[in-house]
Amino acid sequence: MHFVVIDAQSSPAAICNLPPTLGPCRGHINRYYYNPKERECLIFVYGGCPGNANMFETKEKCKKTCEKLF
């Protein structure tokens, strides 16, 4: 038997409400995050080191995950 633990932080609504996190590194990688106030996916520059789950490689992936929730 296998179990999967899901907490509030892993739900799509919780993920899509997180602020964009640049991370501590100095890379320059374009990513998208969902902005619930604007109700759209916006681009930001990710540094390349640990950020959070509200970070998508494409605008389409961001929209598919988050726009239906709000």
PDB file of N, CA, C and O in Angstrom:
ATOM      1  N   MET A   1       0.847  -1.167   0.000  1.00  0.00           N
ATOM      2  CA  MET A   1       0.000   0.000   0.000  1.00  0.00           C
ATOM      3  C   MET A   1       0.898   1.238   0.000  1.00  0.00           C
ATOM      4  O   MET A   1       1.917   1.279   0.690  1.00  0.00           O
ATOM      5  N   HIS A   2       0.503   2.253  -0.789  1.00  0.00           N
ATOM      6  CA  HIS A   2       1.258   3.498  -0.872  1.00  0.00           C
ATOM      7  C   HIS A   2       0.355   4.652  -0.471  1.00  0.00           C
ATOM      8  O   HIS A   2      -0.850   4.641  -0.723  1.00  0.00           O
ATOM      9  N   PHE A   3       0.961   5.639   0.154  1.00  0.00           N
ATOM     10  CA  PHE A   3       0.230   6.833   0.552  1.00  0.00           C
ATOM     11  C   PHE A   3       0.902   8.052  -0.050  1.00  0.00           C
ATOM     12  O   PHE A   3       2.125   8.098  -0.179  1.00  0.00           O
ATOM     13  N   VAL A   4       0.110   9.024  -0.411  1.00  0.00           N
ATOM     14  CA  VAL A   4       0.618  10.304  -0.884  1.00  0.00           C
ATOM     15  C   VAL A   4       0.141  11.355   0.086  1.00  0.00           C
ATOM     16  O   VAL A   4      -1.056  11.477   0.346  1.00  0.00           O
ATOM     17  N   VAL A   5       1.080  12.121   0.626  1.00  0.00           N
ATOM     18  CA  VAL A   5       0.731  13.174   1.573  1.00  0.00           C
ATOM     19  C   VAL A   5       0.600  14.483   0.809  1.00  0.00           C
ATOM     20  O   VAL A   5       1.517  14.902   0.103  1.00  0.00           O
ATOM     21  N   ILE A   6      -0.538  15.109   0.960  1.00  0.00           N
ATOM     22  CA  ILE A   6      -0.790  16.401   0.319  1.00  0.00           C
ATOM     23  C   ILE A   6      -1.141  17.393   1.405  1.00  0.00           C
ATOM     24  O   ILE A   6      -2.082  17.183   2.170  1.00  0.00           O
ATOM     25  N   ASP A   7      -0.382  18.478   1.472  1.00  0.00           N
ATOM     26  CA  ASP A   7      -0.700  19.523   2.442  1.00  0.00           C
ATOM     27  C   ASP A   7      -1.187  20.760   1.699  1.00  0.00           C
ATOM     28  O   ASP A   7      -1.232  20.786   0.469  1.00  0.00           O
ATOM     29  N   ALA A   8      -1.548  21.781   2.464  1.00  0.00           N
ATOM     30  CA  ALA A   8      -2.105  23.002   1.869  1.00  0.00           C
ATOM     31  C   ALA A   8      -1.117  23.660   0.916  1.00  0.00           C
ATOM     32  O   ALA A   8      -1.528  24.283  -0.063  1.00  0.00           O
ATOM     33  N   GLN A   9       0.176  23.533   1.187  1.00  0.00           N
ATOM     34  CA  GLN A   9       1.171  24.171   0.335  1.00  0.00           C
ATOM     35  C   GLN A   9       1.266  23.523  -1.047  1.00  0.00           C
ATOM     36  O   GLN A   9       1.744  24.156  -1.989  1.00  0.00           O
ATOM     37  N   SER A  10       0.824  22.286  -1.181  1.00  0.00           N
ATOM     38  CA  SER A  10       0.947  21.621  -2.469  1.00  0.00           C
ATOM     39  C   SER A  10      -0.318  21.709  -3.320  1.00  0.00           C
ATOM     40  O   SER A  10      -0.319  21.237  -4.457  1.00  0.00           O
ATOM     41  N   SER A  11      -1.373  22.289  -2.809  1.00  0.00           N
ATOM     42  CA  SER A  11      -2.585  22.434  -3.610  1.00  0.00           C
ATOM     43  C   SER A  11      -2.368  23.518  -4.663  1.00  0.00           C
ATOM     44  O   SER A  11      -1.658  24.489  -4.402  1.00  0.00           O
ATOM     45  N   PRO A  12      -2.959  23.375  -5.841  1.00  0.00           N
ATOM     46  CA  PRO A  12      -2.783  24.391  -6.875  1.00  0.00           C
ATOM     47  C   PRO A  12      -3.162  25.800  -6.414  1.00  0.00           C
ATOM     48  O   PRO A  12      -2.486  26.764  -6.773  1.00  0.00           O
ATOM     49  N   ALA A  13      -4.220  25.935  -5.633  1.00  0.00           N
ATOM     50  CA  ALA A  13      -4.614  27.268  -5.166  1.00  0.00           C
ATOM     51  C   ALA A  13      -3.539  27.876  -4.276  1.00  0.00           C
ATOM     52  O   ALA A  13      -3.247  29.067  -4.386  1.00  0.00           O
ATOM     53  N   ALA A  14      -2.948  27.073  -3.396  1.00  0.00           N
ATOM     54  CA  ALA A  14      -1.881  27.578  -2.524  1.00  0.00           C
ATOM     55  C   ALA A  14      -0.654  27.948  -3.348  1.00  0.00           C
ATOM     56  O   ALA A  14      -0.031  28.982  -3.108  1.00  0.00           O
ATOM     57  N   ILE A  15      -0.309  27.114  -4.311  1.00  0.00           N
ATOM     58  CA  ILE A  15       0.852  27.385  -5.166  1.00  0.00           C
ATOM     59  C   ILE A  15       0.654  28.674  -5.947  1.00  0.00           C
ATOM     60  O   ILE A  15       1.566  29.499  -6.012  1.00  0.00           O
ATOM     61  N   CYS A  16      -0.508  28.861  -6.534  1.00  0.00           N
ATOM     62  CA  CYS A  16      -0.766  30.020  -7.384  1.00  0.00           C
ATOM     63  C   CYS A  16      -0.880  31.319  -6.594  1.00  0.00           C
ATOM     64  O   CYS A  16      -0.861  32.398  -7.185  1.00  0.00           O
ATOM     65  N   ASN A  17      -0.996  31.239  -5.290  1.00  0.00           N
ATOM     66  CA  ASN A  17      -1.037  32.435  -4.449  1.00  0.00           C
ATOM     67  C   ASN A  17       0.330  32.828  -3.910  1.00  0.00           C
ATOM     68  O   ASN A  17       0.458  33.874  -3.273  1.00  0.00           O
ATOM     69  N   LEU A  18       1.358  32.013  -4.149  1.00  0.00           N
ATOM     70  CA  LEU A  18       2.696  32.343  -3.666  1.00  0.00           C
ATOM     71  C   LEU A  18       3.272  33.510  -4.459  1.00  0.00           C
ATOM     72  O   LEU A  18       3.007  33.626  -5.656  1.00  0.00           O
ATOM     73  N   PRO A  19       4.057  34.378  -3.816  1.00  0.00           N
ATOM     74  CA  PRO A  19       4.707  35.466  -4.554  1.00  0.00           C
ATOM     75  C   PRO A  19       5.858  34.908  -5.388  1.00  0.00           C
ATOM     76  O   PRO A  19       6.385  33.843  -5.066  1.00  0.00           O
ATOM     77  N   PRO A  20       6.259  35.603  -6.452  1.00  0.00           N
ATOM     78  CA  PRO A  20       7.415  35.125  -7.213  1.00  0.00           C
ATOM     79  C   PRO A  20       8.664  35.204  -6.341  1.00  0.00           C
ATOM     80  O   PRO A  20       8.862  36.182  -5.619  1.00  0.00           O
ATOM     81  N   THR A  21       9.499  34.181  -6.408  1.00  0.00           N
ATOM     82  CA  THR A  21      10.728  34.159  -5.625  1.00  0.00           C
ATOM     83  C   THR A  21      11.902  34.058  -6.585  1.00  0.00           C
ATOM     84  O   THR A  21      12.023  33.085  -7.329  1.00  0.00           O
ATOM     85  N   LEU A  22      12.763  35.063  -6.568  1.00  0.00           N
ATOM     86  CA  LEU A  22      13.891  35.109  -7.482  1.00  0.00           C
ATOM     87  C   LEU A  22      14.950  34.079  -7.140  1.00  0.00           C
ATOM     88  O   LEU A  22      15.633  33.575  -8.032  1.00  0.00           O
ATOM     89  N   GLY A  23      15.099  33.756  -5.851  1.00  0.00           N
ATOM     90  CA  GLY A  23      16.138  32.839  -5.402  1.00  0.00           C
ATOM     91  C   GLY A  23      17.447  33.578  -5.185  1.00  0.00           C
ATOM     92  O   GLY A  23      17.609  34.699  -5.665  1.00  0.00           O
ATOM     93  N   PRO A  24      18.388  32.963  -4.465  1.00  0.00           N
ATOM     94  CA  PRO A  24      19.622  33.648  -4.098  1.00  0.00           C
ATOM     95  C   PRO A  24      20.698  33.656  -5.184  1.00  0.00           C
ATOM     96  O   PRO A  24      21.682  34.382  -5.043  1.00  0.00           O
ATOM     97  N   CYS A  25      20.557  32.896  -6.239  1.00  0.00           N
ATOM     98  CA  CYS A  25      21.593  32.842  -7.278  1.00  0.00           C
ATOM     99  C   CYS A  25      21.435  33.999  -8.261  1.00  0.00           C
ATOM    100  O   CYS A  25      20.452  34.739  -8.223  1.00  0.00           O
ATOM    101  N   ARG A  26      22.418  34.136  -9.133  1.00  0.00           N
ATOM    102  CA  ARG A  26      22.459  35.299 -10.016  1.00  0.00           C
ATOM    103  C   ARG A  26      22.243  34.959 -11.483  1.00  0.00           C
ATOM    104  O   ARG A  26      22.703  35.672 -12.374  1.00  0.00           O
ATOM    105  N   GLY A  27      21.547  33.876 -11.717  1.00  0.00           N
ATOM    106  CA  GLY A  27      21.226  33.527 -13.095  1.00  0.00           C
ATOM    107  C   GLY A  27      20.191  34.497 -13.657  1.00  0.00           C
ATOM    108  O   GLY A  27      19.667  35.343 -12.934  1.00  0.00           O
ATOM    109  N   HIS A  28      19.910  34.373 -14.906  1.00  0.00           N
ATOM    110  CA  HIS A  28      18.913  35.232 -15.563  1.00  0.00           C
ATOM    111  C   HIS A  28      18.027  34.340 -16.424  1.00  0.00           C
ATOM    112  O   HIS A  28      18.238  34.205 -17.630  1.00  0.00           O
ATOM    113  N   ILE A  29      17.025  33.730 -15.776  1.00  0.00           N
ATOM    114  CA  ILE A  29      16.153  32.774 -16.447  1.00  0.00           C
ATOM    115  C   ILE A  29      14.729  33.315 -16.426  1.00  0.00           C
ATOM    116  O   ILE A  29      14.165  33.547 -15.357  1.00  0.00           O
ATOM    117  N   ASN A  30      14.156  33.514 -17.592  1.00  0.00           N
ATOM    118  CA  ASN A  30      12.772  33.989 -17.655  1.00  0.00           C
ATOM    119  C   ASN A  30      11.820  32.868 -17.257  1.00  0.00           C
ATOM    120  O   ASN A  30      11.893  31.757 -17.782  1.00  0.00           O
ATOM    121  N   ARG A  31      10.946  33.171 -16.339  1.00  0.00           N
ATOM    122  CA  ARG A  31       9.915  32.244 -15.881  1.00  0.00           C
ATOM    123  C   ARG A  31       8.614  33.026 -15.739  1.00  0.00           C
ATOM    124  O   ARG A  31       8.607  34.255 -15.810  1.00  0.00           O
ATOM    125  N   TYR A  32       7.517  32.305 -15.540  1.00  0.00           N
ATOM    126  CA  TYR A  32       6.206  32.920 -15.348  1.00  0.00           C
ATOM    127  C   TYR A  32       5.659  32.540 -13.986  1.00  0.00           C
ATOM    128  O   TYR A  32       5.899  31.437 -13.494  1.00  0.00           O
ATOM    129  N   TYR A  33       4.925  33.456 -13.384  1.00  0.00           N
ATOM    130  CA  TYR A  33       4.235  33.193 -12.119  1.00  0.00           C
ATOM    131  C   TYR A  33       2.815  33.705 -12.250  1.00  0.00           C
ATOM    132  O   TYR A  33       2.534  34.595 -13.053  1.00  0.00           O
ATOM    133  N   TYR A  34       1.924  33.139 -11.457  1.00  0.00           N
ATOM    134  CA  TYR A  34       0.542  33.602 -11.476  1.00  0.00           C
ATOM    135  C   TYR A  34       0.372  34.702 -10.447  1.00  0.00           C
ATOM    136  O   TYR A  34       0.732  34.533  -9.282  1.00  0.00           O
ATOM    137  N   ASN A  35      -0.177  35.831 -10.878  1.00  0.00           N
ATOM    138  CA  ASN A  35      -0.462  36.960 -10.003  1.00  0.00           C
ATOM    139  C   ASN A  35      -1.975  36.979  -9.771  1.00  0.00           C
ATOM    140  O   ASN A  35      -2.726  37.397 -10.652  1.00  0.00           O
ATOM    141  N   PRO A  36      -2.435  36.527  -8.587  1.00  0.00           N
ATOM    142  CA  PRO A  36      -3.883  36.445  -8.356  1.00  0.00           C
ATOM    143  C   PRO A  36      -4.569  37.810  -8.323  1.00  0.00           C
ATOM    144  O   PRO A  36      -5.758  37.911  -8.626  1.00  0.00           O
ATOM    145  N   LYS A  37      -3.842  38.844  -7.962  1.00  0.00           N
ATOM    146  CA  LYS A  37      -4.435  40.188  -7.936  1.00  0.00           C
ATOM    147  C   LYS A  37      -4.754  40.667  -9.355  1.00  0.00           C
ATOM    148  O   LYS A  37      -5.805  41.260  -9.598  1.00  0.00           O
ATOM    149  N   GLU A  38      -3.844  40.406 -10.276  1.00  0.00           N
ATOM    150  CA  GLU A  38      -4.039  40.785 -11.678  1.00  0.00           C
ATOM    151  C   GLU A  38      -4.815  39.725 -12.461  1.00  0.00           C
ATOM    152  O   GLU A  38      -5.297  39.981 -13.564  1.00  0.00           O
ATOM    153  N   ARG A  39      -4.927  38.526 -11.872  1.00  0.00           N
ATOM    154  CA  ARG A  39      -5.576  37.382 -12.510  1.00  0.00           C
ATOM    155  C   ARG A  39      -4.944  37.017 -13.847  1.00  0.00           C
ATOM    156  O   ARG A  39      -5.634  36.743 -14.829  1.00  0.00           O
ATOM    157  N   GLU A  40      -3.599  37.020 -13.857  1.00  0.00           N
ATOM    158  CA  GLU A  40      -2.893  36.612 -15.064  1.00  0.00           C
ATOM    159  C   GLU A  40      -1.486  36.132 -14.742  1.00  0.00           C
ATOM    160  O   GLU A  40      -0.960  36.373 -13.655  1.00  0.00           O
ATOM    161  N   CYS A  41      -0.896  35.455 -15.703  1.00  0.00           N
ATOM    162  CA  CYS A  41       0.472  34.965 -15.573  1.00  0.00           C
ATOM    163  C   CYS A  41       1.420  36.038 -16.093  1.00  0.00           C
ATOM    164  O   CYS A  41       1.249  36.556 -17.197  1.00  0.00           O
ATOM    165  N   LEU A  42       2.411  36.359 -15.287  1.00  0.00           N
ATOM    166  CA  LEU A  42       3.360  37.411 -15.624  1.00  0.00           C
ATOM    167  C   LEU A  42       4.774  36.852 -15.633  1.00  0.00           C
ATOM    168  O   LEU A  42       5.073  35.875 -14.946  1.00  0.00           O
ATOM    169  N   ILE A  43       5.633  37.478 -16.412  1.00  0.00           N
ATOM    170  CA  ILE A  43       7.024  37.042 -16.503  1.00  0.00           C
ATOM    171  C   ILE A  43       7.836  37.654 -15.361  1.00  0.00           C
ATOM    172  O   ILE A  43       7.560  38.768 -14.916  1.00  0.00           O
ATOM    173  N   PHE A  44       8.843  36.907 -14.896  1.00  0.00           N
ATOM    174  CA  PHE A  44       9.814  37.437 -13.945  1.00  0.00           C
ATOM    175  C   PHE A  44      11.148  36.760 -14.208  1.00  0.00           C
ATOM    176  O   PHE A  44      11.202  35.744 -14.900  1.00  0.00           O
ATOM    177  N   VAL A  45      12.228  37.314 -13.661  1.00  0.00           N
ATOM    178  CA  VAL A  45      13.559  36.753 -13.849  1.00  0.00           C
ATOM    179  C   VAL A  45      13.920  35.933 -12.625  1.00  0.00           C
ATOM    180  O   VAL A  45      13.970  36.446 -11.507  1.00  0.00           O
ATOM    181  N   TYR A  46      14.167  34.660 -12.850  1.00  0.00           N
ATOM    182  CA  TYR A  46      14.523  33.709 -11.798  1.00  0.00           C
ATOM    183  C   TYR A  46      16.035  33.562 -11.771  1.00  0.00           C
ATOM    184  O   TYR A  46      16.674  33.463 -12.819  1.00  0.00           O
ATOM    185  N   GLY A  47      16.606  33.548 -10.573  1.00  0.00           N
ATOM    186  CA  GLY A  47      18.055  33.464 -10.421  1.00  0.00           C
ATOM    187  C   GLY A  47      18.646  32.086 -10.642  1.00  0.00           C
ATOM    188  O   GLY A  47      19.855  31.973 -10.844  1.00  0.00           O
ATOM    189  N   GLY A  48      17.839  31.030 -10.611  1.00  0.00           N
ATOM    190  CA  GLY A  48      18.331  29.694 -10.884  1.00  0.00           C
ATOM    191  C   GLY A  48      18.488  28.794  -9.677  1.00  0.00           C
ATOM    192  O   GLY A  48      18.779  27.609  -9.838  1.00  0.00           O
ATOM    193  N   CYS A  49      18.308  29.310  -8.484  1.00  0.00           N
ATOM    194  CA  CYS A  49      18.398  28.509  -7.255  1.00  0.00           C
ATOM    195  C   CYS A  49      17.027  28.451  -6.602  1.00  0.00           C
ATOM    196  O   CYS A  49      16.101  29.123  -7.056  1.00  0.00           O
ATOM    197  N   PRO A  50      16.882  27.663  -5.549  1.00  0.00           N
ATOM    198  CA  PRO A  50      15.557  27.414  -4.979  1.00  0.00           C
ATOM    199  C   PRO A  50      14.628  28.633  -4.961  1.00  0.00           C
ATOM    200  O   PRO A  50      14.945  29.694  -4.424  1.00  0.00           O
ATOM    201  N   GLY A  51      13.498  28.423  -5.562  1.00  0.00           N
ATOM    202  CA  GLY A  51      12.431  29.410  -5.535  1.00  0.00           C
ATOM    203  C   GLY A  51      11.236  28.748  -4.884  1.00  0.00           C
ATOM    204  O   GLY A  51      11.387  28.043  -3.887  1.00  0.00           O
ATOM    205  N   ASN A  52      10.054  28.962  -5.429  1.00  0.00           N
ATOM    206  CA  ASN A  52       8.880  28.251  -4.922  1.00  0.00           C
ATOM    207  C   ASN A  52       8.117  27.646  -6.102  1.00  0.00           C
ATOM    208  O   ASN A  52       8.552  27.749  -7.250  1.00  0.00           O
ATOM    209  N   ALA A  53       7.007  27.031  -5.818  1.00  0.00           N
ATOM    210  CA  ALA A  53       6.277  26.292  -6.851  1.00  0.00           C
ATOM    211  C   ALA A  53       5.501  27.180  -7.819  1.00  0.00           C
ATOM    212  O   ALA A  53       5.058  26.699  -8.862  1.00  0.00           O
ATOM    213  N   ASN A  54       5.326  28.462  -7.502  1.00  0.00           N
ATOM    214  CA  ASN A  54       4.645  29.371  -8.427  1.00  0.00           C
ATOM    215  C   ASN A  54       5.675  29.882  -9.433  1.00  0.00           C
ATOM    216  O   ASN A  54       5.999  31.069  -9.464  1.00  0.00           O
ATOM    217  N   MET A  55       6.181  28.961 -10.253  1.00  0.00           N
ATOM    218  CA  MET A  55       7.202  29.265 -11.245  1.00  0.00           C
ATOM    219  C   MET A  55       7.037  28.268 -12.384  1.00  0.00           C
ATOM    220  O   MET A  55       7.128  27.056 -12.186  1.00  0.00           O
ATOM    221  N   PHE A  56       6.797  28.792 -13.564  1.00  0.00           N
ATOM    222  CA  PHE A  56       6.491  27.947 -14.711  1.00  0.00           C
ATOM    223  C   PHE A  56       7.403  28.302 -15.878  1.00  0.00           C
ATOM    224  O   PHE A  56       7.751  29.466 -16.069  1.00  0.00           O
ATOM    225  N   GLU A  57       7.786  27.294 -16.656  1.00  0.00           N
ATOM    226  CA  GLU A  57       8.661  27.514 -17.806  1.00  0.00           C
ATOM    227  C   GLU A  57       7.972  28.290 -18.917  1.00  0.00           C
ATOM    228  O   GLU A  57       8.620  29.041 -19.646  1.00  0.00           O
ATOM    229  N   THR A  58       6.671  28.114 -19.050  1.00  0.00           N
ATOM    230  CA  THR A  58       5.937  28.814 -20.106  1.00  0.00           C
ATOM    231  C   THR A  58       4.682  29.476 -19.534  1.00  0.00           C
ATOM    232  O   THR A  58       4.168  29.087 -18.485  1.00  0.00           O
ATOM    233  N   LYS A  59       4.219  30.471 -20.249  1.00  0.00           N
ATOM    234  CA  LYS A  59       2.982  31.143 -19.855  1.00  0.00           C
ATOM    235  C   LYS A  59       1.806  30.179 -19.957  1.00  0.00           C
ATOM    236  O   LYS A  59       0.873  30.241 -19.156  1.00  0.00           O
ATOM    237  N   GLU A  60       1.854  29.295 -20.939  1.00  0.00           N
ATOM    238  CA  GLU A  60       0.774  28.332 -21.137  1.00  0.00           C
ATOM    239  C   GLU A  60       0.645  27.381 -19.944  1.00  0.00           C
ATOM    240  O   GLU A  60      -0.466  27.094 -19.499  1.00  0.00           O
ATOM    241  N   LYS A  61       1.780  26.890 -19.423  1.00  0.00           N
ATOM    242  CA  LYS A  61       1.741  26.003 -18.253  1.00  0.00           C
ATOM    243  C   LYS A  61       1.196  26.740 -17.036  1.00  0.00           C
ATOM    244  O   LYS A  61       0.435  26.176 -16.250  1.00  0.00           O
ATOM    245  N   CYS A  62       1.583  27.988 -16.887  1.00  0.00           N
ATOM    246  CA  CYS A  62       1.081  28.813 -15.789  1.00  0.00           C
ATOM    247  C   CYS A  62      -0.436  28.967 -15.896  1.00  0.00           C
ATOM    248  O   CYS A  62      -1.157  28.771 -14.918  1.00  0.00           O
ATOM    249  N   LYS A  63      -0.909  29.314 -17.079  1.00  0.00           N
ATOM    250  CA  LYS A  63      -2.347  29.504 -17.281  1.00  0.00           C
ATOM    251  C   LYS A  63      -3.122  28.217 -17.043  1.00  0.00           C
ATOM    252  O   LYS A  63      -4.185  28.232 -16.423  1.00  0.00           O
ATOM    253  N   LYS A  64      -2.591  27.105 -17.535  1.00  0.00           N
ATOM    254  CA  LYS A  64      -3.269  25.821 -17.379  1.00  0.00           C
ATOM    255  C   LYS A  64      -3.404  25.443 -15.905  1.00  0.00           C
ATOM    256  O   LYS A  64      -4.414  24.867 -15.501  1.00  0.00           O
ATOM    257  N   THR A  65      -2.396  25.763 -15.107  1.00  0.00           N
ATOM    258  CA  THR A  65      -2.401  25.412 -13.688  1.00  0.00           C
ATOM    259  C   THR A  65      -3.248  26.360 -12.855  1.00  0.00           C
ATOM    260  O   THR A  65      -3.968  25.918 -11.959  1.00  0.00           O
ATOM    261  N   CYS A  66      -3.174  27.659 -13.137  1.00  0.00           N
ATOM    262  CA  CYS A  66      -3.716  28.642 -12.199  1.00  0.00           C
ATOM    263  C   CYS A  66      -4.969  29.394 -12.631  1.00  0.00           C
ATOM    264  O   CYS A  66      -5.813  29.687 -11.785  1.00  0.00           O
ATOM    265  N   GLU A  67      -5.122  29.715 -13.901  1.00  0.00           N
ATOM    266  CA  GLU A  67      -6.228  30.591 -14.289  1.00  0.00           C
ATOM    267  C   GLU A  67      -7.594  29.996 -14.012  1.00  0.00           C
ATOM    268  O   GLU A  67      -8.534  30.739 -13.728  1.00  0.00           O
ATOM    269  N   LYS A  68      -7.735  28.698 -14.085  1.00  0.00           N
ATOM    270  CA  LYS A  68      -9.040  28.071 -13.849  1.00  0.00           C
ATOM    271  C   LYS A  68      -9.466  28.156 -12.385  1.00  0.00           C
ATOM    272  O   LYS A  68     -10.636  27.943 -12.068  1.00  0.00           O
ATOM    273  N   LEU A  69      -8.534  28.463 -11.498  1.00  0.00           N
ATOM    274  CA  LEU A  69      -8.819  28.500 -10.061  1.00  0.00           C
ATOM    275  C   LEU A  69      -9.374  29.839  -9.590  1.00  0.00           C
ATOM    276  O   LEU A  69      -9.977  29.926  -8.521  1.00  0.00           O
ATOM    277  N   PHE A  70      -9.170  30.880 -10.391  1.00  0.00           N
ATOM    278  CA  PHE A  70      -9.531  32.207  -9.898  1.00  0.00           C
ATOM    279  C   PHE A  70     -10.505  32.878 -10.798  1.00  0.00           C
ATOM    280  O   PHE A  70     -10.917  34.007 -10.530  1.00  0.00           O
TER     281      PHE A  70
END
